[in-house]
Amino acid sequence: MNRFFLPLLCLSLAASSDAQTTTPKAKAAVKTPAAPKKRVYPPYPVAPTLADVSYGSHPKQKIDFWKAESSKPTPLLFFIHGGGWQGGERKVAGAMIKPMLDAGISVVSIEYRFINEATADKVVPPVKGPLSDAARALQFVRSKAAEWNIDKERIGASGGSAGACSSLWLAFHDDMADPKSSDPVARESTRLWCAAVDGAQTTLDPKQMREWTPNSRYGGHAFGFTGDPKIKLTQFDEFYNKRDTILTWIAEYSPYALVTKDDPPIYMNYGAPPALGQEQKDPTHTANFGVKLQEHCKANGVECELRYPNAPDAPHASSKDYLIERLKAPKK
């Protein structure tokens, strides 16, 4: 999810008194809306080995890195925070850090451009900003493998909500490495060993969203849709109505659209059971997303574990447990 507003300066009593002597009627003070509270995240439980490492030129393109103690290269958790690609920060990785380090797994938590920042940079569509940043950060980390004692192959992505969607996008996307690039970072792979996510949006196709969950309302901002309050057009309705104009973007940035049989195994966790075709209390993080992606993965031969309350065949209680087992498991 970083919102600040400068408070208004108050007029002094003397100035107010002077104003009243020169005008027939004093105007009532204009009240401004209260500034939204910035979420305060607790400090990391373990200080990073390296903090605020730049992987690009934008101020938001930063990572924090924790090095697990090991005489041989370690697996890595690649954490992408959530917040709708509009807020949040990398400190939400805090709960994952110590368990990973204790298991001999190094950790990276990334910052990235939000939708508004990508829009300001003239990135089209806006969602390309946070997603391409995640890919670049992954390549940058791989370029540091020898220096940071990381096993390039065993990298697992994780995150919640939009961070989960970004993780799945990386998991299913074809390798974005450019072997002919003069930039050594760009020559690195973007493929993952696995991904384990929480509350993921698994598609950015509004037609699929509405079919799976009729009261869907998420995703239009990813492609620059804002709606129009003057005619009571919601962001999602504009997104849905103009779907046919962005089919190429949906095919490129929707995780569901990218699944192929050579993709790594994934794990998804949701807080409530699914109810396909029914309105949901939290349509943005419904397990309906998980059910449909799991079906699609199975049809394409991709291993996919789905957990929600009372879910069948979900042996891992959390993303953390899944990642530790997967990242430490021998290669099949």
N, C-alpha and C positions, 0 to 999 in steps of 0.2 A: 500498500500500500502505500504528510509532508506539506502541511498547509499552514502558512503563516500570514497573518494580517497585521499591519501596523495599527496600533490604537489611535483613536482620534485625540488631538490635543484639546484640552479643556480651555475655554475662555476664562480669564481671571475675573474675579468679582468686580474689580475696578472697571475693567473694560466693559463688562455687562452693564454696570451702572451708567457709564458714559453713554452707551448705546441707547438706554432707555430715555435719557434726557434729550436726545436728538431725533427720536422717532416716536410717532403717536402710539404705537403698540409694539411691544417686544415680541419677537417670534419665539415659539416654543422650540426647545432644543430637538434636533432631529436624532432619533435613536437609530443606530446602525445594528444590523444583525450580529449576534454573538459569533465570534470566530469559532469554527469547528476545532475541537480539541485534537491536537496531534497525539497520536498514540505513542506512549512511551514504552519502549521495549526494555526488558531487563538486560543487564550487561551479560556478555558471554560468560559461561561458567568456566571456561578456559581461555586465556588470552591467545589470540592468533600467533602462530609462528611468524607470519608476515601479514600486515594489514594494509588496506588501501592500495593494493597493487594494481596498476593501470593495465588494462588489456586493450585500450583504445584511446582515442584523443578526447572523447566526450567526458565531462566530469563525472557522469554516472557510470562510466564503464570501469568499474572497480571490483576487485575480489579480495576476500580474506581467506587465508590458507592456514590450516593446521597440519603439521607433519607428525604422523604416527612414528613412534620409535621402532625401527626395524633395520636389520642388517641387509635385507633384500627389498626390492621395490614393493610398495604396498598398493593394495586396491585404493580407490578413491570414491568418496561420495561427492557428487556434483549437485549442490543444492540451489534451487531457483525459488525465490520467495513468491508468494501470491499477492493478491490485491487488485485483481481485475486489469492488470497492466496499467494501473492508474495510481497505485499507492503501495504502501508496505516498504519493508527494507530487509536487508540481508540478515539482520540480527535474529529473525524468527528461526533461524537454523539452530539456535542455542540448545534446544533439547536433544538434538541429534549428535552433538559434537562429542561429548564425553563417552557415550556408548560406542561410538565408532572408533574413537582413539583407543579405548580399552580393548576393542576387538582387532586392533592392528590395521585400521582403515583410516587413511588420511581424509581430510575434508576441505572442500572449497565451498564458499557461499558467495554468490555473485549479486552485484547490483547491475541495473540495466536501464535503458531509456524507457520512460512511460509513453503511452499513446500521445499525450500532448507534446512531449519533447520530440518524439519522432515526427509528429506533424509539423512542429516548428522547424525541423531539419528537412522538411519536404520529402519525407519518406512515404512512399505509396505502395500498398496500402499502409496505414499507420501501424498495424500489427507486425509488419515486417521489421520495425525497429526493435522491439523487445525480443522477437524470435531470432533475428540475425545477430543481435548482441549475445544471446545465449550460445549460439553456434560459434561465434568468434571467441567467446570466453573459454569454451570447451577446447577449441583448437589451441588457444594460448596456453592453457594448462598442460596440454599434451606436449607443447614445445618446451615446457619446463620439466619434463619427466625425469631426465637425468639429474638435473640440479635439485629437484625436490624429492627424489627417490620414489617416484610413482610408476606403477605398472600401467603403461599406456592402454593396454587392452582392457583391464578390469576397472572400468569407470561406470558407475551406476548413478542415474539422475533421480532426483526426488524433489518434491515441493507440493504445495497445496493450492487448490483452485487454479488461478491462471498460471502459477508456477508448475502445477501438475499438467496443465494443457501444454505448456512449453516443453516439459520433460517428455511427454508422449510424442510431441512433434519431432523432437530430436531422435527418439527411439525408432520412429517409423520412416523418417525422411531418408532418402538415398544419401550416400556419403557426399558431403559438400566440399571435400578436399579438392584443391586444384594443384595437381602435381607439377604443372608447368609454371606456376606462379613464381615471381621473383621474391615474394614475401614468404619466408620460411614458416610463419604461423599459418598462412593460408594453405600450405601444403599438408597440414596435419588433418587427420580424420575427424569426422564428427559422429562416428558411430559409437554406440553404447554397448556395454556388456548386459545391462538390464535397466529397468526403471521401476520405481515403486512410489505411488502417488496417493494423495488424499483429496477427495472431493473434486475430481477432475471433470472438466468439460471435455468430452471426447470428440465433439464435432463442432464446427463453426458454420454449419449449414442450417439456416433458419427453418427450412422445410423439414429436415430430419428432427430438429429440436421440437417443433410444434407437433409433429406426428408422435413423438415419444412422450412429450410432456406438453399438453395444450396451453398451459399458462407460462410457457417459456418467455423470458424477457431479456436474455443476455446475448451479447455478441456484436450488436450493430456498431458499437464504437470502434471495434477492431478494424472495420473497413471504412470508417469515416462518416457513418450515418449518425445524425443527431436528432432526427424527428423534427416536428414543427408544432410547438404548443399553440400557435395561432389557429391552426385548423384541427387541433387535438390529435395530431399524428404522433404516435409514440416512436421512439427510436427503433424498437423491434419491428413495428409494423412497416416502417420505411425499409428496414433491412429485409424483411420478408417480401415486400412488394417489388423491390428492386433486385431480388436474388438473381434473376436471369442475366443481369448486367455484370455480375461478379463471379460467375461460375469458375473462371480460370483461377481467381484468388482462392475460392473455396477449395479447389483441387490442390492448391499449393500449401495452404496454411491450416487445413482441417486435419487433425490426426487420423480420424476415421478414413479419410480419402487416401491416405498414404500407406496403409497396411499392405505388406507383401510377405511372402512365406519366409524370406531371409531375415526377418526382423527379430530383435532380441526378446526374451521373455519379459513380461510386465506383471505388475501387481497393482490393483486398485482397491482403495478402502473408502467406504461411505458410512455416514452416521445414521442412516435410516434405510429401511428396506425399500425396494423399488415398487412401483405400481404403474406399469406401462400404460400409456393412453389416458392416465388420470392426472388431474391437477395436483401439484405438489406444494407442500409448505415452503420448501426451499428449492424452486425449480432450477436455480443456477448450480446447485451442487447435488442434484438428485442421483440416486443409484441407477435411475433409468439410463443415464449416460453409460454407466459401467456395464449393464446388462447387454445393451446393444453392441458395444465395442467388443465384449467378450464373445458374443455370437460371431461377430465378424472376424475376430482373431482365430477362433476355432475353425471357421470355414476356410481360412487361409493357412492353417497349420502353424499358427503362432501361439506359443504358450502364454496363457493369461489366467491369473488367479484373481478372483473377485470376492471381496469381503464386505459384508454389511451385517447388521444384527440378524442372527439365525441363518446366515448364508450356508448353503451346503458346499462341501469341498473347498474350504478356505482354511488351511492349516496354520497360516501365519496370522498372529493377532495384530500386527502392525507393520507399517512400511519399514520401520527400523529392523524388526526381526527378519523380514524378508531380505532386506539389503545385506545384513550381516551374513546370513546363510548363503545367499547367491554370490556375493563378492568374494567369499572365502572358499567357495566350492570348486572342486577340480573341473577343468574343462571337459565337456562331453565329447 
